[in-house]
Amino acid sequence: MVWKKTIIVCLGFALIIFPCSEWAQHKQVHAFSNQIIQHGATGDDVIELQSRLQYLGFYNGDIDGVFGWGTYWAVRNFQYEFGLKIDGLVGSKVKQKLTKASKYDKSYVKSQIEKGNDFTYYGGVPKKQQTKQTKKQPKKNQAKKQTAVNVPSGYSQNDIKLMANAVHGEARGEPYAGQVAVAAVILNRVDSASFPNTVSGVIFEPRAFTAVSDGQIWLEPDSQSEEAVLDAMNGWDPSGQAVYYFNPNTATSSWIWSRPQVKQIGKHIFCK
């Protein structure tokens, strides 16, 4: 009987340490540590933070584990969009919102960092399309691969995929020239000092594109959307060097109406 009492006591002690609601969770990987993450921080928490923010489209910088100003403003934009206190501090409420809204594959992210790969981590994009070589250290067979799939110089498969998603989400049903024009606007922003200097940075800049805000960017694009992107990348710009466009039937911003208008294609007015 003594050994039975001992087992009961041990089980009771175990339940005190691991309550029933947490027992099944004990072996799960928990998100983040308990520390508040803030500007200047470094390490695994920041890597996860940057990955989750980039997954949602708020962060377009390098996932390097350094909480710099790019990460700081990404956190503030996330807080604004999710109705949280806007202070740039990542406490328990921010972590809970991030964890619920995004996914984080720790092993994938860490492996890319350890390999020195230049990569992105956006939701809805297959991981095999997110890894790319840095411009400084391209693979020997990279040029051959790009030629084989007709990728214009200076762009990656990930750029084409993201732009095709954006064009499909923003301009499906529009005339073909209008779809090329939307792609051209993205590229014109990349070339402008007033916008991020990468395709992903432009597309996922907070509140820049309706398709990102309402999730339509993750609809599967058709072949015409990709063709429009390739035409824009190869130099066709039906927008007339525009960096903005809007639908006059739905636009409510007085600011966008004040921009110098270039032309209208389909339902979109393109402007500078």
Buried (B, 14 or more C-beta within 10 A) or exposed (E): EEEEEEEEEEEEEEEEEEEEEEEEEEEEEEBBEEEEBBEEBEEEBBBBBBBBBBBBBBBBBBBEBBBBEBBBBBBBBBBBBBEBEEEBBBBEEBBEBBBEBBEBEEEBBBEBBEEEBBBBBBBBBEEEBBBBBEEEEEEEEBEEEBEEEEBBEEBBBBBBBBBBBBBBBBBBEBBBBBBBBBBBBBBBBBEBEEBBEBBBBBBBBBEBBBBBEEEBBBBEBEEBBBBBBBBBBEEBBBBBEBBBBBEEEEEEEEEBEEBEBBBEBBBBBBBB
